[in-house]
């Protein structure tokens, strides 16, 4: 039994523990939380899950081109700053900085923001050349970045925020909790969550439901507040509010590349995630003055913004093994049933 198991047990002795509170404890406890461990969870063999960044550098290369177009729209300012909250290992920043070219490369500055110990250590290595020349900087989660002219980008940030599952049982909304006997559903006042669910699913059926993230508004306000002008771009698991409600969105557990719904097991030893409500994310950004929204799959976004024909021509000059790696990376991001179809991209513009 781990120390976090003991803490959960002490909390359960006081009564049922809501799943969202369990998720916050399991992921972000200062000493025992999953995202406070010294060893990172990312990668293939011996790890818990992999991301689009593990598949190769093409997401970063495509983002570099999209950011350059935002820089051009802003009038090609001398300094264009990109903030990435929840930046983990810094691999996305590394791939963007490495892919940037010409005058845009000279203007680009990258801010890595994360307190994950393993992530910060790997980021120091991945971003080493740019940290030395001042084009990259590491920020703590509680540090307020300066006002930005540029972009805020995130990759699998919002799906890691603690979220509370709710279900309609036929007569009322019930929330998922952990008890001494195991997981259960209990009646509770849903408050703002109930208002949101009713707005997007006026006539729910038994089993309909979704997750509710209390932390999302504050995070959106914080990120939107530092972006004076420019692009907001989020890549994440998720869907629209109505689709999440009708499929009964719930918490997922990732452990050793196995995904299940047993969120209550092994606190601090497995990743927990929840689908992102992109309808709500867009509405929150609208409240902050953003506009020109677009939500699409990552595969469609890549096909729209990446010069695929030019890439494939350029790859013909590479040695065969590297050429195959690039093609596999591209297929992961663009083919049906692969990574690119499981992610959504939300873009918004702050005028």
C-alpha positions as CSV (number, residue, x, y, z in Angstrom):
1,X,0.0,0.0,0.0
2,X,1.4,3.4,-1.0
3,X,1.2,6.6,0.9
4,X,-1.4,7.9,-1.5
5,X,-3.5,4.8,-0.8
6,X,-3.3,5.7,2.9
7,X,-4.4,9.3,2.2
8,X,-7.3,8.1,0.0
9,X,-8.4,5.7,2.7
10,X,-8.3,8.4,5.4
11,X,-10.4,10.6,3.1
12,X,-12.9,7.8,2.5
13,X,-13.4,7.3,6.2
14,X,-15.0,10.7,6.2
15,X,-17.5,9.8,3.4
16,X,-17.7,9.2,-0.4
17,X,-14.9,10.8,-2.4
18,X,-16.1,12.4,-5.7
19,X,-14.2,11.1,-8.7
20,X,-13.0,14.6,-9.7
21,X,-11.4,15.1,-6.3
22,X,-9.8,11.6,-6.5
23,X,-8.4,12.6,-10.0
24,X,-6.9,15.8,-8.6
25,X,-5.3,13.9,-5.7
26,X,-4.0,11.1,-7.9
27,X,-2.5,13.3,-10.5
28,X,-1.3,16.4,-8.6
29,X,-0.6,15.6,-5.0
30,X,2.6,17.5,-4.3
31,X,4.6,14.5,-3.3
32,X,2.8,11.4,-4.6
33,X,0.8,12.6,-7.6
34,X,1.3,10.9,-11.0
35,X,2.5,14.2,-12.6
36,X,4.9,14.8,-9.7
37,X,7.0,11.7,-10.2
38,X,10.7,11.8,-11.1
39,X,10.2,9.4,-14.0
40,X,8.2,10.5,-17.1
41,X,5.3,8.4,-18.3
42,X,5.7,9.1,-22.0
43,X,7.0,6.7,-24.6
44,X,6.6,3.1,-25.8
45,X,8.2,0.1,-24.0
46,X,8.0,0.4,-20.2
47,X,5.9,3.5,-20.3
48,X,2.1,4.2,-19.9
49,X,1.2,6.1,-23.1
50,X,2.6,7.8,-26.1
51,X,1.6,11.1,-27.8
52,X,1.8,12.5,-31.3
53,X,5.3,13.8,-30.4
54,X,6.6,10.3,-29.8
55,X,5.5,9.4,-33.4
56,X,7.9,12.0,-34.9
57,X,8.5,15.7,-35.5
58,X,5.8,16.4,-38.1
59,X,3.2,17.9,-35.7
60,X,5.9,20.5,-34.6
61,X,6.8,21.1,-38.3
62,X,3.2,21.8,-39.2
63,X,2.7,24.0,-36.2
64,X,5.8,26.0,-37.1
65,X,4.2,26.8,-40.4
66,X,0.8,27.7,-38.8
67,X,2.6,30.0,-36.3
68,X,4.5,31.6,-39.1
69,X,1.2,32.5,-40.8
70,X,0.0,34.0,-37.5
71,X,3.2,36.0,-37.3
72,X,2.7,37.2,-40.9
73,X,-0.9,38.2,-40.0
74,X,0.3,40.3,-37.1
75,X,2.5,42.3,-39.4
76,X,5.8,40.3,-38.8
77,X,6.7,41.8,-35.4
78,X,10.3,41.7,-34.3
79,X,9.3,39.3,-31.5
80,X,6.7,36.6,-31.7
81,X,6.3,34.7,-28.4
82,X,4.7,31.2,-28.1
83,X,3.5,30.0,-24.7
84,X,3.0,26.3,-24.1
85,X,1.3,25.5,-20.8
86,X,1.6,21.9,-19.7
87,X,4.5,21.5,-22.0
88,X,6.0,18.4,-20.5
89,X,9.2,17.3,-22.1
90,X,9.5,20.3,-24.3
91,X,9.5,18.2,-27.4
92,X,6.8,20.2,-29.2
93,X,8.7,23.4,-28.5
94,X,11.9,21.7,-29.7
95,X,10.3,20.6,-33.0
96,X,8.8,24.0,-33.6
97,X,12.0,25.9,-33.0
98,X,14.0,23.4,-35.1
99,X,11.5,23.8,-38.0
100,X,11.2,27.6,-38.0
101,X,13.1,29.2,-40.9
102,X,14.2,32.6,-42.1
103,X,13.0,35.9,-40.5
104,X,10.3,34.0,-38.5
105,X,13.0,31.9,-36.9
106,X,14.7,35.1,-35.7
107,X,11.5,36.5,-34.2
108,X,10.3,33.3,-32.5
109,X,10.5,32.9,-28.8
110,X,9.2,29.9,-26.9
111,X,8.0,29.7,-23.2
112,X,7.8,26.2,-21.7
113,X,5.5,26.1,-18.7
114,X,5.3,23.0,-16.5
115,X,6.2,21.8,-13.0
116,X,6.4,18.1,-13.8
117,X,9.9,17.2,-12.5
118,X,10.6,14.6,-15.2
119,X,9.2,16.9,-17.9
120,X,11.3,19.9,-16.8
121,X,14.5,17.8,-16.8
122,X,13.9,16.4,-20.3
123,X,12.9,19.9,-21.5
124,X,16.3,21.3,-20.4
125,X,17.9,18.7,-22.6
126,X,15.5,19.0,-25.6
127,X,15.6,22.8,-25.5
128,X,19.2,23.2,-24.6
129,X,20.5,25.1,-27.7
130,X,17.6,27.6,-27.5
131,X,17.8,28.0,-23.7
132,X,21.4,29.0,-24.2
133,X,20.7,31.6,-26.9
134,X,17.7,33.1,-25.2
135,X,15.0,31.9,-27.6
136,X,13.5,29.5,-25.1
137,X,12.7,29.9,-21.4
138,X,11.3,27.6,-18.7
139,X,8.5,28.8,-16.5
140,X,6.9,27.3,-13.4
141,X,3.1,26.6,-13.4
142,X,2.5,29.5,-11.0
143,X,4.6,32.0,-12.9
144,X,2.6,34.6,-14.8
145,X,4.1,35.0,-18.3
146,X,4.4,38.6,-19.6
147,X,1.8,39.9,-22.0
148,X,2.3,38.2,-25.3
149,X,2.1,39.1,-29.0
150,X,2.1,35.7,-30.6
151,X,0.3,32.5,-29.6
152,X,-0.8,30.2,-26.8
153,X,-0.6,26.5,-27.8
154,X,-1.4,23.4,-25.8
155,X,-1.1,19.7,-26.5
156,X,-3.1,17.4,-24.3
157,X,-3.4,20.0,-21.6
158,X,-7.2,20.2,-20.9
159,X,-7.8,16.5,-20.8
160,X,-5.5,16.3,-17.8
161,X,-7.6,18.7,-15.7
162,X,-9.5,17.1,-12.9
163,X,-13.1,16.3,-14.1
164,X,-16.2,15.0,-12.4
165,X,-18.4,12.4,-14.2
166,X,-22.2,12.9,-14.1
167,X,-25.0,10.6,-15.3
168,X,-28.8,10.9,-15.7
169,X,-30.4,8.1,-13.9
170,X,-33.9,8.7,-15.4
171,X,-35.1,11.2,-12.8
172,X,-32.0,13.2,-11.7
173,X,-28.3,13.8,-12.2
174,X,-26.0,11.6,-10.1
175,X,-22.2,11.9,-9.7
176,X,-19.6,9.2,-9.6
177,X,-17.8,8.7,-6.3
178,X,-15.5,6.3,-4.5
179,X,-16.7,4.7,-1.3
180,X,-15.1,2.2,1.0
181,X,-16.9,-0.5,-0.9
182,X,-15.8,0.8,-4.4
183,X,-17.1,3.1,-7.1
184,X,-20.7,4.2,-6.9
185,X,-23.1,6.8,-8.1
186,X,-24.8,9.2,-5.7
187,X,-27.5,11.9,-6.0
188,X,-26.0,15.4,-5.7
189,X,-26.9,18.9,-6.8
190,X,-25.1,19.4,-10.1
191,X,-25.2,23.2,-10.1
192,X,-23.6,24.8,-13.2
193,X,-22.9,21.4,-14.6
194,X,-26.6,20.6,-14.6
195,X,-27.5,23.8,-16.3
196,X,-24.9,23.1,-19.0
197,X,-26.0,19.6,-19.5
198,X,-29.7,20.6,-19.8
199,X,-28.8,23.3,-22.3
200,X,-27.1,20.9,-24.6
201,X,-29.3,17.8,-24.0
202,X,-32.8,19.0,-22.9
203,X,-34.3,15.5,-22.8
204,X,-31.6,13.1,-21.5
205,X,-32.1,9.4,-21.4
206,X,-30.9,7.0,-18.6
207,X,-27.1,6.6,-19.0
208,X,-26.5,9.9,-20.8
209,X,-23.9,12.1,-19.1
210,X,-20.6,13.8,-19.3
211,X,-17.7,15.1,-17.3
212,X,-17.5,18.6,-15.8
213,X,-14.2,20.4,-15.3
214,X,-14.4,23.1,-12.6
215,X,-10.9,24.3,-13.3
216,X,-11.4,25.1,-17.0
217,X,-12.8,28.7,-16.7
218,X,-10.0,29.9,-14.5
219,X,-7.3,28.3,-16.8
220,X,-8.9,29.8,-19.9
221,X,-9.1,33.3,-18.3
222,X,-5.4,33.0,-17.2
223,X,-4.2,31.9,-20.7
224,X,-6.4,34.3,-22.6
225,X,-5.4,37.2,-20.4
226,X,-1.7,37.0,-21.3
227,X,-2.3,36.9,-25.1
228,X,-2.7,40.5,-26.2
229,X,-3.1,39.6,-29.8
230,X,-2.6,36.4,-31.7
231,X,-3.6,32.7,-32.0
232,X,-4.9,30.3,-29.4
233,X,-4.6,26.7,-30.4
234,X,-5.4,23.5,-28.4
235,X,-4.9,19.9,-29.4
236,X,-6.7,17.4,-27.3
237,X,-9.0,14.4,-26.9
238,X,-12.7,15.5,-26.8
239,X,-15.8,16.4,-28.7
240,X,-18.8,18.7,-28.7
241,X,-21.0,19.0,-25.6
242,X,-24.0,17.2,-27.2
243,X,-21.9,14.3,-28.5
244,X,-20.2,13.8,-25.2
245,X,-23.5,13.8,-23.3
246,X,-25.1,11.2,-25.6
247,X,-22.1,8.8,-25.4
248,X,-21.8,9.2,-21.6
249,X,-18.2,10.5,-21.4
250,X,-16.3,9.2,-18.4
251,X,-12.8,9.1,-16.9
252,X,-10.1,6.9,-18.5
253,X,-7.1,5.3,-17.0
254,X,-3.8,4.8,-19.0
255,X,-1.4,2.3,-17.6
256,X,1.3,0.4,-19.5
257,X,-0.5,1.3,-22.8
258,X,-3.7,-0.3,-21.6
259,X,-6.8,2.0,-21.4
260,X,-9.8,1.2,-19.1
261,X,-12.3,3.0,-16.9
262,X,-11.0,1.8,-13.6
263,X,-10.0,5.3,-12.4
264,X,-10.1,4.3,-8.7
265,X,-7.3,1.8,-8.9
266,X,-3.6,2.5,-8.2
267,X,-3.8,6.2,-7.3
268,X,-0.7,8.0,-8.3
269,X,0.5,5.1,-10.4
270,X,-1.6,5.6,-13.6
271,X,-2.6,8.5,-15.8
272,X,-6.2,9.7,-15.6
273,X,-7.8,11.7,-18.4
274,X,-11.2,13.0,-19.5
275,X,-12.6,14.1,-22.8
276,X,-12.5,17.9,-23.4
277,X,-15.8,19.6,-24.0
278,X,-14.8,21.7,-27.0
279,X,-18.2,23.5,-27.0
280,X,-17.5,24.8,-23.5
281,X,-13.9,25.7,-24.3
282,X,-15.1,27.7,-27.3
283,X,-17.7,29.5,-25.3
284,X,-15.2,30.4,-22.5
285,X,-12.8,31.8,-25.1
286,X,-15.7,33.8,-26.7
287,X,-16.3,35.3,-23.3
288,X,-12.6,36.5,-23.3
289,X,-13.1,38.3,-26.6
290,X,-11.8,35.6,-29.0
291,X,-13.3,34.8,-32.4
292,X,-12.8,33.2,-35.7
293,X,-13.2,29.7,-34.2
294,X,-12.5,26.5,-36.0
295,X,-12.7,23.0,-34.5
296,X,-11.6,20.0,-36.6
297,X,-9.8,16.7,-36.3
298,X,-6.0,16.8,-36.1
299,X,-5.8,14.7,-39.3
300,X,-7.9,17.3,-41.2
301,X,-5.9,20.2,-39.7
302,X,-2.6,18.5,-40.8
303,X,-3.9,18.0,-44.3
304,X,-5.0,21.7,-44.4
305,X,-1.8,23.3,-43.1
306,X,1.1,21.0,-43.9
307,X,2.8,21.0,-47.4
308,X,2.4,17.2,-47.7
309,X,3.5,17.1,-51.4
310,X,6.7,19.1,-50.7
311,X,7.5,17.0,-47.7
312,X,7.2,13.8,-49.6
313,X,9.4,15.1,-52.4
314,X,12.0,16.3,-49.9
315,X,12.0,12.9,-48.1
316,X,13.1,11.1,-51.3
317,X,16.6,12.5,-50.6
318,X,16.7,10.9,-47.1
319,X,18.2,7.5,-46.4
320,X,15.6,4.7,-46.5
321,X,15.1,4.2,-42.8
322,X,14.6,7.9,-42.1
323,X,12.2,8.2,-45.1
324,X,10.1,5.3,-43.7
325,X,10.0,6.9,-40.3
326,X,8.7,10.2,-41.7
327,X,6.0,8.4,-43.7
328,X,4.9,6.4,-40.7
329,X,4.7,9.7,-38.7
330,X,2.6,11.2,-41.4
331,X,0.3,8.2,-41.6
332,X,-0.2,8.3,-37.8
333,X,-1.3,11.9,-38.1
334,X,-3.5,11.7,-41.1
335,X,-5.0,8.2,-41.7
336,X,-8.5,7.1,-40.4
337,X,-8.3,5.2,-37.1
338,X,-4.9,6.6,-36.2
339,X,-3.7,9.2,-33.8
340,X,-4.8,12.2,-35.9
341,X,-8.5,11.1,-36.0
342,X,-8.7,10.7,-32.2
343,X,-7.6,14.3,-31.5
344,X,-9.4,17.6,-32.1
345,X,-7.8,21.0,-32.8
346,X,-9.5,24.2,-31.7
347,X,-8.2,27.5,-33.1
348,X,-9.3,31.0,-32.1
349,X,-8.0,34.4,-32.7
350,X,-7.6,37.3,-30.3
351,X,-8.0,40.5,-32.3
